[in-house]
Amino acid sequence: MKAILVREFGPPEVMKVEDVELAEPTGTQVLVKIEAAGVNPVDTYLRTGIHAHAPNLPYTPGKDGAGVVQSVGDGVTRFKPGDRVYTAGSVSGTYAEYSICDESHLGSLPENVSFEEGAGVWTPYATAYRALFQKADAKAGETVLVHGASGGVGLAAVQWAKNAGLRVIGTASSEEGKQASLDNGADAVFDHTDEDHFSAIHEFTDRKGVDVIIEMLANVNLERDFECLAMFGRIVVVGNRGSVEFTPRQAMTKDATIYGMSLFNAGKDELDAAHEAIGLGLSQGFLKPPVGRTFPLADAPRAHTEIIETKAAGKIVLIP
């Protein structure tokens, strides 16, 4: 089968398509024919080798994907050949024509969800779910700011929050991103390249501030997030690309809580809860993974460049 292999850490170009032997599943393993693989920012960090969870070389990237069960090990009880699934992890990687996954890595993909959409399910929606509900404990009637609402996690957060009865404010910089945020349920969207957008958001809330901030770029925004945060507000740091100068008195003055989170750290009960909520949301249709751009498998390097350097609206997907 064809698969992307990374034999050394480095820039996107270290990803090469190679012929790889097709493995057979054993025990609780499932062999999935990958119809679409999701590309996430974390994939690019792992590829550099500087991430805390950097894999051993060589490896095939990717945890997110969607496809059809090809065969199962003798210990599998929940899936059978022919089942449509999304992946929430992979033993062998999803940037490939086939992927070995543990049974626990899989969720059922409803017929109303395409494979391209299914490739954008797990990391964005589980991350957003954990940030909003397992960390910030967001409640109906509160106001949430999704600071970076046009990417995969941002749009997922908008959809989750809107369905849960929150007032949703998003930020984006491109017209496409702003419209995508509105189309997915945001009540208002502000341009985060505007130096005054923090005060504009504060005014929009009648100077009460927002109860929760889902922060996608903490190194740029964290110091100023307090300008529009309500008393006793919560900030969840989902994304960060550098250091930040921070004044702790801002957190003290507003009695605020700052949470850091990584999906890698979620326990089994939290992951199970996310799977259950995602399954319900997909089936009922209030979760609709937006697909931004698709690339053939061989263009994985370009996909990694695009996800970091461009203002994406929706998920970037590889088609094996």
C-alpha angles and dihedrals in degrees: 000000000000118000139160112251127194111201097170134022116251145086124351091274092072087078110094133175110240138169109258129186113255110241126212120233119246133188110348093351124121127201110219125194100223113224094173134006125206122229116214132184089244088062089063093050092050090050091059092057094228096100119107089239097044109159128235116264133285102036144149113237127229140072099186122075146122133221147109129304108251101181139341139217121249092258097057115112106163104053139044136186111290097031117134110232145170120218126232094180140356138214093208103024132260101243086095144078090257133020134197110223134173114246088246090060093065137084128184115261112216119228091245090065120077122223090247089054090044090057087062097051114087113043097036097041098038091046093049092045092051093046095049103037111015095042110022094029089218115198136199111274095031124112120239128193114207100201099204102021102169101070128080098274092038095055090044089053091050091052094046093046095046092051090049092057100256126142103245127211119180136188128210136150106216125068088235091053093047092051092047090054091051092045090054095052111280113149092209137001128205131194108250091200088067108095089215098052093103092059091042090056090048090053091047089059090052087255092296093111130218122297097214133026121195100202119203098173109032096167089064102034113024098089091052099038088088089067089075101025119113124230110283089014125160128224120196115198107214100157137028136163105183147349127308137202105234134186108213091198088074090064090044094050093053095034085235131171123220116199126193116202143180126183087223088070098053116118126230094263091051092048092047090051090050092050091050093048092046092050090052093046094050093047094048092044100234088114111063114169107220115223114213108177136349127212132184114253093256089060093063091119090056091047090054091050092048096051092055103034104037134063097250122199105198135349127327110223135191120214113207 
